Amino acid sequence: MQFTSECESRIIEMAWEDRTPFEAIELQFGLNEKEVIHFMRKRLKAGSFKLWRSRVSGRKTKHEKLRSKQVSRGYCPSQYKHR
């Protein structure tokens, strides 16, 4: 798939966010978890990719089915506030 640079940036941002599940990325951009991993591998430096993989591997909030029912949104309340 071809994405604009803005879309690529947003996919990377969503992939790094702890509370944004892979399902949200798939809903918005049509990339499932496997495709997101491939996408990130191609666009990040090797060290950054390894950090990202270790960060998201096993993280329950990255999968809607594993999330606690208390997590009702895909972002932290202070995430998008201007500082």
C-alpha positions in Angstrom: 0.0 0.0 0.0 1.1 3.5 -0.7 0.6 6.1 2.0 1.2 9.8 2.2 4.0 10.9 4.4 1.4 12.3 6.8 -0.3 8.9 7.0 3.0 7.1 7.5 3.8 9.4 10.3 0.4 8.8 11.9 0.8 5.0 11.6 4.2 5.1 13.3 2.8 7.4 16.0 -0.2 5.1 16.6 2.1 2.0 16.7 4.3 3.7 19.4 1.3 4.7 21.5 0.7 2.3 24.4 -3.0 2.6 24.5 -3.7 2.5 20.7 -4.5 -1.1 19.8 -3.4 -2.7 16.5 -7.1 -3.0 15.6 -7.5 0.8 15.6 -4.6 1.0 13.1 -6.3 -1.7 11.0 -9.6 0.1 11.1 -8.1 3.4 10.0 -5.4 2.3 7.6 -6.1 -1.3 6.7 -2.9 -2.7 8.2 -3.2 -5.8 10.5 -0.7 -6.4 13.2 1.7 -8.4 11.0 1.6 -5.7 8.4 2.2 -3.0 11.0 5.3 -4.9 12.2 6.5 -5.2 8.6 5.7 -1.4 8.0 7.7 -0.5 11.1 10.6 -2.7 10.2 11.0 -1.0 6.9 10.6 2.6 8.2 12.5 2.6 11.5 16.2 2.3 12.1 17.2 -1.2 13.3 17.7 0.0 16.9 14.4 1.9 17.0 12.6 -1.1 15.6 14.1 -3.4 18.3 13.0 -0.9 21.0 9.5 -0.7 19.6 9.2 -4.5 19.3 10.3 -5.0 22.8 8.0 -2.3 24.0 4.8 -3.6 22.3 5.5 -7.4 22.6 3.1 -8.8 25.2 1.6 -5.4 26.0 -2.1 -6.1 26.7 -3.3 -2.6 25.7 -2.1 -3.2 22.1 -4.8 -5.8 21.6 -8.5 -5.0 22.2 -9.3 -8.5 23.3 -6.6 -8.5 26.0 -7.3 -5.0 27.3 -8.9 -4.3 30.6 -12.4 -3.0 30.5 -11.2 0.0 32.4 -9.2 1.2 29.3 -12.0 2.9 27.4 -10.1 5.1 25.0 -7.0 4.8 22.8 -5.0 7.6 24.3 -3.9 9.1 27.6 -6.0 12.2 28.7 -2.9 14.5 28.6 -1.6 13.1 25.3 -3.0 15.7 23.0 -3.0 18.8 25.2 -0.9 21.7 24.1 1.9 22.5 26.5 
